[in-house]
Amino acid sequence: MLFAPRSLRARLSFALLLPLVVALVALGGLSFYAARSTLEDELGARLTDSAAVAASLLPAGLVSRFDPQNERTLKNLKTRLETVRQGIDARRVFLATLEGRSLVDTSVETQPKGDGERGLALDRTLALDQFELEQVGLGQALHSVMFTTDDGRRFMRGYAPLRDPDDANRVIAVVGVEGSARNYGGIDTLRAYLLGLSALTLGVMALLVFFFSRALTAPLRRLADAARTMAGGDLKAPVAILTGTYEVETLSRTMEEMRAALLARDRELQLMLGGIAHEVRNPLGGMKLFAGLLREDLAGRDEELKLLARVDTELGTLERVVEEFLTYARYSPVERESVPLKSLLDEVGLLVPGLQIETSMPDRARAEADREQLKRVLLNLLRNARQAGAGRVVVDLNGDVIVLHDDGPGISLEASERIFDAFYTTREQGTGLGLALSRKIVAAHGGRLRLTNPGERGARFELWLPPR
């Protein structure tokens, strides 16, 4: 599978840089190959010419009667070849038979003896140039290809025929010239130059791509931030109309129109909720007042007072449902501060009697959050644990994550899929808004609230709030 970055900026950079890298590698490789071939041909031509010059300076008659035991002849020929070597600054100049047996070589102090023709030693360095030796035997002057040894040393040889003075069509020996290390410096320089130029070009293009992708995606990031703000419930901050590309400008205008429409609907909803609260609370207040008056009239009548107590309980439940519903539906802006977690847990624990809260988090542990809203989230989670039958909750801090793990029966797989849905509850007297409100508050902070062990005993919730 091809690498596919997730962010648009990374994808743009990848899409622009990948073809550029491929093009640079291909162009650099072709340029180096072409230039190297040209340099090799030029070097080979120089070595071939040098070999021809060396052949012209050798006495062909003396070579045709060459005796390796004749020190005087050997010294004479070697002196002539050494003069050529020094004149052209070659690594070595040598004279060999067409079969590749050494006659004279400037690179050795003493001529090696062998068991071949006339006792001549086989020059094993010519083993790769058999084709060239055959061509020289036909009277051609040519050069070998460039070789590179395991240790990185390059070499190339130029060859020229030495003809029989009595028969110009007959080649009696081959003169070879091997280039010095300095001859190949141009190739190394060229490679370094091309690598440096490619790296520089790639670096410049990478910077251009970086700034181009950044300029192209910056408006999208701003729109994404605006969308997150809207998703958190803050509809008052207008979406800036971004100019530039037609698509970005259209998107920003559309988002601003959507924000304005959502704000208008939210205000209408708030007015409706206010009206509902007014219309419901007034009768509730009246009923509670009359229930109190009725309690005075029923003094001493225990059976009737028991029935009245049930009425009071139902009125309290209805009042709590109305209050939780309004709290869930109403937008409350997040006002962050540094909240000490341990003291907040101690405060919340007093509101949940019968529940033992244990924590090993340090006193300095803090969270960047709206204190009252975070308090409501923790209170909802702890109350749910107690109402589910838990007697103990362990609260710890795992990095930036607040972990709450109770010893209750846990939450079934079926229920875990809906526990954060508004009005979903498994309890007879539950409103189904506690966890829904908690997740809404955490989402408004840009955080995350989740159940991590559905179907297991002892519910485990993780609460993460991003740093400021």
N, C-alpha and C positions, 0 to 999 in steps of 0.2 A: 504494500500500500504506500502511495506517495505521501511524503510529509505534507501535512495541511495545517498550518497555524490557525488558531482560533480567532485572533483579533484581525480586524480589517487592515490595520497598519502593518502587522507582521506579514499578512498575505500580500499586500501591495509591495512591500520591500522584497519579499521572496520572489514574487512574480517578475519584478524588474531586475533584481540582481542575478537571478539564476541564468537567464539568457545572456546577460552581460558577462558573467563568469565563463560560461561555455564559449561565447564568442571570443573573449580574451585568450582563453586557453587554446582554442583552435587557431586564432590568428597568430598568437605568439608562437605556437608550435610550427605552423606553416612558415612563418617568417624565419624562425631559427633554422628550420630544415633547408629552406631555400638559400639563406645566407651561408649556412654551413656548407652546403653543396658547392656554392660559388667559391668559398674560401678553400675548400678541399681541392677543387679543380685547379685553382690558382696555385696552391701549394704543391699539388702534384705536378703541374706544368713546370714549376721552378725546379723541383727535385729531378724531373726527367731531363730538363736542360742541363742541370748540373752534372747528372750522370753522363750525358753525351759529351760534355766538356772534358770530364775526367777520362772518358774512353779515348778522346782525341789526343790526350797527353800521354797515353801509354804506348810503348813500343809493341805493336802487335806481334812482330816477329819474335821478340823476346818472350812474350806471353805464350806463343804457340810452342816454344821449346822449354816452357817453365819446368824447373826441377825444384821441388820443395826442399831438397837437401842443399841447394846452392844458396848459401847465406848472402852472398853478394847480390844475386839477382833478386832475392826476396827483399833485401834492404832497399835496393834501387826502386822497386815497384812500390814498396810501402811509403818511401819518401815522396814519390810523386802523388800518391793518393792522399797523404797527409797534407801536402801543400794545397790540394783541392779542398780538403775538409776544412782547413783553417780559413781558406779564402771565402767559403760560403757559409761558415759557421754551422756545419752539419754535425749530427751526433756521431755518425761514422760513415766511412766510405770503404767499400769492399769490392773485391774481385773474386768471382766464383765461376764454377763450371755451370753448364746448362742443367746439370743434374742436381745442383745445389750444394756442391762440395766446395769448401773454402780454399781459395788460393792465397789471397792477401786480405787482411782486415785491419783497419787502423785502430779498432777498439780493443785488440788483444796485443799483449806484449810479445808473446811467443807463438808462432804459428803452430796450431794443434796438429798432431799426426793422427792418421787414421788407417784403416785397413782397406779403404776403397781404391779406386783407380789412382795409380801412381802414389799410393799411400796417403791420399788427401782425406781429411776429415769431413764428415757431412755437417753442414751448417743447419742445425735444427731450427734456427730462427726463420729460415726460409720455407718452412713446411707449409705455411698458409699461402704462399705465393707461387704455388706450382703452376697455376694458369699463366701468371705473368712471365714466369721463366720459359714456358712453352712459346709464348708469343714473342719473347725476345729472341728465342731460337729461330723464329721465322723472320727476324730482322726488324722487328718493331721496337720502338722506344715508348715506354708507357710507365704508369705508376700504379701502385697497389691501392686498395681501399684503405680507409683509416681504421685502425684497430685500437681498442682500449683494453688494457690488461686489468686483472682483478684489483690491482693497487691503484687504478685510475690513470696510469701512464698511457699516453697516446703515442702512436707511431704510424708512419707512412713511409714508403720507400719508392724512389724513382729508379727505373732500370733503363739501361742503354746497351746495345750489342757492341761487342768488340769483334771486328771482322778480320778474317784471314788476309794478310797483305798480298798473298798470291791468288786468292779467290774471293772477290768482294761479296759473293753470294753466300759465302760460308761464314757462320758465326762460330768463333772459337771460345768465347767466354762472355760473361755478363758483368757489367759494372753497375753497382748499386750505391745509392746515396740515401741514407736515412736521416729524416729531419730531426733537428734539435728541439728541446722543450720550448724554446722561444718561438719556434715556427707555429706552435699551436696556441700561443697566448691570445691571438685574435679571436679564436673560437670561444675561449673562456670569457674574454671581455664581452663578446657579443651576447653570450648567454646571460651573463650578469646584467648587462644593459637591458636586455629584453625582460628579464625577471623584475628588475627594478622599475622599468617603465610600466609593466603590467600591474605591479603592486601599487604604484602611484596612481595609475588610472583607476584601478579598482577602488582605492581609498577615496579618491575624489568623487567617483560615481556613487559610492556608498554614502558619503556625506550628502550629496545631492538628493539621493533617494530618501535618506533619512528626513531631510527638511521638507521634501516634497510630500512624503506620506504623512508627516506630522501636520503640515499645513492643510492637507486634504482631510485628515481625520479629526483635527481639532474641533471643527464645528459639530461633528457627529458626537464627540465626547461631551461637548457642552449640552447638546440636545439630550444625550443619555442621562446626564446629571439632572437636567430639568425633568425628565421622565421619572427618575427615581424620586425626586422631590414630590412630584404629583402623586406617585404611588404611595408615598409615605403619608399622604393626606393633606399636604400643604399646597393649597390651590391659590394662595394669594400672590405668590411670587410670579410675575409675568414671564413668559418665555420670550427671550430676546429674538427679534427677527434678524436672522443672520443673512448677510449679503454675500455674494460670491457666485457659486454655481446655482443654476436654476433649481436643481433638485433639492439642494440644501435649503434654499430660501423658501421653496414650496413646503418642505417638511416642517420648517420652523413656524411658518404661518399656520399650517394645519394644526400643529401642536398647540399654538397659542389660542386658536379658535376652540379646540377641544378643551383646553384649560378653562377658558371663559365660560363655555357651556356647562362644564362640570361644576364650576364655582356657582353659577346661577342656580343649577339644580340643587347643589349642596345648601345654598342659602334658603331655597324654597323648602328643602327637607328640614332644615333647622327651625324654620317658622312653623312647619307642620308639627314637628316634635314638641316645640314649645307650646303649641296649642293643645296637643294631646296631653302633655304633662299638666297643663293648667286644668283641662277638663277632667282629668282622672284624679289629680291630687285633691281638688276641691271636694268631690264626693267622698274620697277616702278620709279626708280630714273630718268631714261631717259625720261619717260613720264611726270613726274613732271617738269623736266627741260624744255622740249618742250612746256608744258602747260604754263609755266611762260613766255617763249619767245613769245608764241602766244598771251598771254594777252597783251603784249606790242604792238604787231602789231594790235590788235583789240581795241586799245584805242579809246573811243568815240562811239563804236558800241555796244550799250546796249544789243540788242537781242542776238548777238553772245557771248557777255560776260556772259550772263545768262546761255547759254548752256555750256560754258567753266567752269562756277562755278559748274555745276552739275558733269562735268568730274572730277574736283578737289575733290568734295565730294566723288565720287565713288572710286577715287584713294586712298583717305584717309581711306575709309572703307576697301578697299582691303589690305592696308598696316597694318591696325589695326588687321584684321583677321589673316594675316600672323604672326604678332607679338604675338597675343594671342595663336595661334596654336603652335608656337615654345616654348612659355613659358609653355604651358600645357604639351607638349611632353618632354621638357628638365627637367632633374633631378637637383634640387637645394638642396644642403645639408642644414639641419636645424642648425642654429647657435643660440642657445638660450641665452637670457639675460633677465634681469628683466625690463619689459616694463611698464612704467606708462600709464595706460589706458586712463585716462581723457585727458591728453595732446595729446595722439595719436588720440583720437576722435576729438579733436579740430582741429588737423592738417588735418584729413581726411575730416571733415565737410567743410573745405574751398574749397575742390576739387569737392563738389557736390552742386553747387549753386541752390537756390530755395528750399532747404530741411532744415527744422528746426530740430535740434537734441537736445533732452532734456535728461538729466541724473542727478541722485541724488547720484551717487557713490562717495565715498570720494576721496580726492586727493591722498591718499596713496594707492589706489587700483592698483594692479600690476598683470601682467601675465608673466609666464615664457615661452617666445616664441622668435622666430626669428622676429625682429621688422619689417623689410621690408615685410616679408611674411604675418605677421598678419595685417599689414597696407593694403596689397592687398586684403585680405579676407574682412575686414571691408569696404573697398572702393567698392568692388563688391556688397556686401549686400546693402549698402546705395544707390548705383547707381541703382540697380535693383528696390529698393523701389521707388525712384524718377521717374524712367522710367515707373513704373506701375501706377503712378498717386498719390503717397503719398506726402503729404506736411509736415508731421511731423513723426519723429521716436523717440521713447523712448528707451534709452539704459540704462540698469541697470545691477547690479551684484547680482546674487542670489547664495551666497556661492562661488563656483569656476566657476559658469556658467555665461557667458555673454549673456544677453537676449536682443534681438532687436525686438521691436513691432511697426509696422507702422500703419498709418490710411488709407492705400490704400484699394483697392477692395479685396485684399486677393488672394489666389491661389486655384484654383478649385481642387476637388478630383482627377479628371483625370490627370491634369497637375502635381499634387504633386507627382505622382508615377514616373515621369520622369525628374523632374526639375534638378536633379543632374547628369543626363546623358549628356555625351559630345555631343555637336552640337544640343541638343534639345532646341528649343526656341519658344516662342509664339509671338515674335516681328518680324516685317519685316526686320529690320536692325540689329537684334541681331545675335551674333555668336554662342550662345549656349554653351560657354566655361566658362563663369564667375563663375557660381555656381559649375560646375564640377571641375574647378581649385581650388576654395575655399575649397571644400571638400577634394581634394587631398592634399592641403597644411595642413589642419587640421589633416588628417590621418597621414601625415608624422611626425607630432608632437605627435602622439599617442592619439589624442583627438577625438572629435565627433562634427559634425555639423548636425542639423536636423530641419525640419519644424514641429512645434508642434500643429498647428491648421489648417490642410488642410480643405478646403471647407468653412472656416469662413472668415468674413470680417476682414481685417487688418492682414497681414502675421506676424507670430511670430516665429523667429528663435532662437535657443539655441546653443551657442558655448561653448564647454568645452575643456580646455587644461589641461592636467595632470601636477601636480607640478614636479619639476625637481628631 
